[in-house]
Amino acid sequence: MAELRKQISIFIPISDWRALRLEAVRLGIPITELCRRWMHPHMEELRSTAHPS
């Protein structure tokens, strides 16, 4: 069975959003996918060190 997912939202300066958008366009991917790729290594580290609640 697939793990449930939760959407997150963050507030960033417009200038940072524009930089993210331009990088996503350069790579030909949505901003969401760009963020997932950047978060992935850090999420792996968190999963390996996180304590269950």
LOKOL-130021 format. One line per field, with one value per residue (C-alpha): z, y, x; residue number from 1; residue in one letter. Coordinates in steps of 0.2 Angstrom, whole numbers, plus 5000, padded with zeros to 4 digits. Layout:
<atoms>
zz	[Z  ...]
yy	[Y  ...]
xx	[X  ...]
seq	[NUM  ...]
type	[A  ...]
</atoms>
This chain:
<atoms>
zz	[5000  4995  5009  5012  5006  5014  5004  5012  5008  5011  5010  5001  4994  4976  4971  4977  4969  4952  4954  4957  4943  4931  4936  4934  4917  4913  4918  4909  4926  4937  4953  4964  4956  4957  4976  4978  4970  4981  4997  4993  5000  5016  5018  5017  5031  5041  5039  5045  5061  5065  5080  5079  5087]
yy	[5000  5017  5029  5043  5060  5078  5094  5108  5126  5139  5158  5164  5181  5184  5185  5168  5161  5169  5161  5144  5146  5150  5135  5124  5131  5129  5110  5108  5102  5110  5119  5106  5093  5104  5106  5087  5084  5097  5090  5072  5070  5079  5069  5053  5059  5064  5048  5039  5049  5053  5046  5039  5050]
xx	[5000  5007  5011  4999  5005  5004  5005  5016  5017  5030  5032  5047  5052  5046  5064  5068  5052  5057  5075  5066  5054  5069  5079  5063  5061  5079  5077  5060  5052  5038  5044  5037  5048  5063  5060  5057  5074  5083  5074  5077  5095  5090  5074  5085  5096  5081  5073  5088  5090  5072  5064  5047  5033]
seq	[1  2  3  4  5  6  7  8  9  10  11  12  13  14  15  16  17  18  19  20  21  22  23  24  25  26  27  28  29  30  31  32  33  34  35  36  37  38  39  40  41  42  43  44  45  46  47  48  49  50  51  52  53]
type	[M  A  E  L  R  K  Q  I  S  I  F  I  P  I  S  D  W  R  A  L  R  L  E  A  V  R  L  G  I  P  I  T  E  L  C  R  R  W  M  H  P  H  M  E  E  L  R  S  T  A  H  P  S]
</atoms>
